Amino acid sequence: MANSRAQVRRQHILIVLAVAALLIAALVPASIRGSSHREAPLISKDPTADNTDLYAFVSPDKPDSVTIIANFIPVEEPTGGPYFHNFDPNVLYEIKVDNDGDAEEDLTYQFRFTTTILNTKTFLYNTGQITALDDPDFNFRQHYVVTLVEEGKAPRVLNMSNKPAPVPPANVGPRSTPKYGDLARAAQTQLRDGIAAFAGPRDDPFFVDIGSIFDLGGLRPFNPAHLIPLDKAAGVDSVGGFNVHTIALQIPRTKLGQGGNKNDIIGVYASASRQTTTVLNANGTVSTQGAWQQVSRLGNPLINEVVIPVGKKDLWNASDPAGDAQFLAHYTTPELAALVNLLYPSLPNVRTTNRADLVAILLTGLKLPDGSPFTFTGTKPADLLRLNMGIAPCKDTCSTLGVLGGDLAGFPNGRRLTDDVTDIEIRAVADGYGKFVNGLYGNLTPNRNPNNDLGDGVNKNDVDFMREFPYMALPSSGYQHTHHRVGAMAPVPL
């Protein structure tokens, strides 16, 4: 009889785990993800057009400007020779800014890339050491042009003298690129309107324990509390040692806030588009034609990742933020909240319906308790990374938890490279907003313990960021790199 009961209990657990696995599989259709790495079926097959992360923040060393960073090409292996990763000349890369609160872009910065191969009779990426961007040994080169499309005005090329800007090479190794930092600095470009630009390979700045999270929602510091308990452990940065391709702009605030929004709040998203017809020619070339169709977009982190269901992920990528009302139910009734309750039964229950808090954070922006806007841009729901440009960058009391840590210059007020958006969003979904936010908004934002300590144990990037534009670390080299570096913080005690 006892054995029979044990078998029934075991079967019940297996059924629960099977359901959990199905739910997670529905949320995560590809093999490795980050903030938006390979997050949808179609874009997972098209990495050069795949947005990985978007950042927008008041520049800490130039507070009269805003830095916007859009990253593409997920999980770039640094040893990717002889044909290293590059931007796709057939993709239209864009950074879009809404400055009047109507969820429609008012400023669009378009990036188009061209490729030049100096010597087509060699298989080599470089035929010797690359010591300058115009070095004849730099065989495979890319350049780009930035065009500003402003509402009500003719498109305008921002490159000085309309001259294409250079992309630095891959960080091949000490023999091929012995002074890589010099090459990267030389690729920084001054555009018209006082805008600085950079496009090229960098270290992936996102940090997250993907390996544990997508193993049935595991958080290593909270392993003992999981439905299938394991020993407590430190987090592991699954994207450590991988690179991305970065498009970065540093724009004077006066060039961004000229719309009808008197509160100096902007909404930003990045996108990639392809023309509707692609022809594979017999000579090995590709021809494209037709209208541009958006195939990837990104505003707030982790939305298409864990909010939008698999049947709508490609639709979400192809649609504009102004149409995000169609996805509203997935914010008000988030599947991820139900998974937290299922996989961590010993934690306080999380609200699974009527999540107006998530709608405010992610789709409309937040108001302060007195009714004044913090990141609020209007009632029209739209997935935009909202930034209040009037809030000074943090200097002394910075928190990787952003607003949850009492730091109003951090996510969800824009997003800095150092913001631990994984922990922030896990705690928000799990009703663990913490003392500071709960003190502001009271019962509207519950502060449940230990939900307010949830996290993956990876609390900073595997390498340090730079202090000046474009702020991201140099890319890992093919000759010297490691992967899956242990996170910076010890497990949280239970």
Helices and strands as residue ranges (DSSP letters): H 2-27, G 43-45, G 47-49, E 51-58, E 65-76, E 91-98, E 107-117, E 140-150, E 156-157, G 160-162, E 165-167, H 180-186, E 189-190, G 192-194, E 196-203, H 210-213, G 220-225, E 236-237, E 243-252, G 253-255, E 265-280, E 286-298, H 303-306, G 310-312, H 313-318, G 321-327, H 329-332, H 335-343, H 356-359, I 360-364, E 385-388, G 402-405, H 421-429, H 434-441, G 442-444, G 451-453, E 485-486
